[in-house]
Amino acid sequence: MVAHSKSKFVMPGLGPGPKRRPIRVADMIKAEMATLLLRKIKDPRVSQVVITRVQVSDDLRHAQVYYTMLGDGNIKDAAQGLESTKGFIRSSLARVLEMKYVPALQFKYDLAGERQSEMDQIFREIAEDNGSSS
């Protein structure tokens, strides 16, 4: 008797990486939050907030929402504003996502933009130094 092994078909590029559903849910959360911040949430503390990315856990129970600020907004005030609107955001997400559970939201300030600005400044200074020394 020959034992048949069950082999999993793996599509190229979709190997053991991130699962598709958490990525789709993260994209939907990001889009809905952008709409809420623009049209529905009237808290002035979050008027300068921009959602940069969302990461959802594989079990879809937790979402980390990364944000940055436009202009000279106060990061601490924005964090408090997001925390105070969390219930409204989750109830809105419940209607849009149509899932059994809405992920618990955790807001994190995204430092990537600031780091990029710092690197750009360093590169400009290096270019100016190279231009003046030749």
C-alpha positions as CSV (number, residue, x, y, z in Angstrom):
1,M,0.0,0.0,0.0
2,V,1.3,3.4,-1.0
3,A,0.8,6.3,1.4
4,H,-0.2,9.5,-0.4
5,S,1.1,12.7,1.1
6,K,-0.9,15.8,0.9
7,S,1.1,18.5,-0.7
8,K,0.1,22.1,-0.4
9,F,0.1,24.1,-3.6
10,V,2.0,27.3,-3.1
11,M,1.7,30.1,-5.6
12,P,5.0,31.8,-6.5
13,G,5.5,34.9,-4.5
14,L,2.8,33.9,-2.0
15,G,4.9,31.5,0.1
16,P,5.1,31.7,3.9
17,G,4.8,35.4,4.1
18,P,2.0,37.6,5.3
19,K,-1.5,36.2,4.9
20,R,-3.9,37.9,2.5
21,R,-6.8,38.5,4.7
22,P,-5.0,40.6,7.4
23,I,-3.6,42.7,4.6
24,R,-7.0,43.3,3.0
25,V,-8.5,44.1,6.4
26,A,-5.7,46.6,7.1
27,D,-6.3,48.3,3.8
28,M,-10.0,48.6,4.5
29,I,-9.3,50.0,8.0
30,K,-6.9,52.6,6.5
31,A,-9.3,53.7,3.9
32,E,-12.2,53.9,6.3
33,M,-10.2,55.8,8.9
34,A,-9.1,58.3,6.3
35,T,-12.7,58.9,5.4
36,L,-13.7,59.3,9.0
37,L,-10.9,61.7,9.8
38,L,-11.8,63.9,6.7
39,R,-15.6,63.8,7.0
40,K,-17.0,62.6,10.2
41,I,-14.7,63.2,13.2
42,K,-14.9,66.9,14.2
43,D,-12.3,66.7,17.0
44,P,-9.8,69.5,16.2
45,R,-7.0,67.5,17.8
46,V,-7.1,65.0,14.9
47,S,-7.6,67.5,12.1
48,Q,-3.9,67.3,11.1
49,V,-3.7,63.5,11.4
50,V,-2.8,61.3,8.4
51,I,-3.0,57.5,8.6
52,T,0.2,56.2,7.1
53,R,-0.3,52.4,7.5
54,V,-2.2,49.8,9.4
55,Q,-0.9,46.3,10.5
56,V,-3.5,43.7,11.5
57,S,-2.6,40.5,13.4
58,D,-3.1,37.2,11.7
59,D,-6.0,36.4,14.0
60,L,-7.6,39.7,13.0
61,R,-8.1,40.7,16.7
62,H,-5.6,43.6,16.8
63,A,-4.7,46.5,14.5
64,Q,-1.8,48.9,14.9
65,V,-2.6,52.1,13.2
66,Y,0.4,54.3,12.4
67,Y,-0.2,58.0,11.8
68,T,1.7,61.2,11.2
69,M,0.9,64.9,11.4
70,L,0.6,67.5,8.7
71,G,2.0,70.9,9.5
72,D,2.8,71.8,13.1
73,G,0.2,69.7,14.9
74,N,0.8,68.6,18.5
75,I,1.5,64.9,18.6
76,K,0.4,64.5,22.2
77,D,-2.9,66.2,21.5
78,A,-3.4,64.0,18.4
79,A,-2.8,60.9,20.4
80,Q,-5.4,61.9,23.0
81,G,-7.8,62.8,20.2
82,L,-7.4,59.5,18.6
83,E,-7.9,57.6,21.9
84,S,-11.0,59.6,22.6
85,T,-12.6,58.8,19.2
86,K,-11.6,55.1,19.3
87,G,-15.1,53.9,20.1
88,F,-16.6,55.9,17.3
89,I,-14.0,54.6,14.9
90,R,-14.5,51.0,15.9
91,S,-18.3,51.2,15.6
92,S,-17.9,52.7,12.1
93,L,-15.4,50.0,11.2
94,A,-17.9,47.3,12.5
95,R,-20.4,48.5,9.9
96,V,-17.9,48.6,7.0
97,L,-15.9,45.4,7.8
98,E,-18.8,43.2,8.5
99,M,-16.6,40.9,10.6
100,K,-17.5,38.9,13.7
101,Y,-14.9,40.9,15.7
102,V,-13.6,44.4,15.0
103,P,-9.9,44.5,15.7
104,A,-8.8,46.4,18.8
105,L,-7.0,49.6,17.7
106,Q,-3.7,50.7,18.9
107,F,-2.4,54.1,17.6
108,K,1.3,54.7,17.1
109,Y,3.0,57.8,15.8
110,D,5.0,56.9,12.7
111,L,8.5,58.2,12.9
112,A,9.4,57.1,9.3
113,G,8.5,60.5,7.8
114,E,10.7,62.4,10.3
115,R,13.6,60.0,9.7
116,Q,13.3,60.5,6.0
117,S,13.4,64.3,6.4
118,E,16.5,63.9,8.6
119,M,18.2,61.7,6.0
120,D,17.3,64.2,3.2
121,Q,18.9,67.0,5.2
122,I,22.1,65.0,5.8
123,F,22.3,64.1,2.0
124,R,21.9,67.8,1.1
125,E,24.7,68.8,3.5
126,I,27.0,66.2,2.1
127,A,26.2,67.3,-1.5
128,E,26.9,71.0,-0.5
129,D,30.2,70.0,1.2
130,N,31.3,68.0,-1.9
131,G,30.3,70.9,-4.2
132,S,32.3,73.5,-2.2
133,S,35.4,71.3,-1.8
134,S,36.0,70.7,-5.6
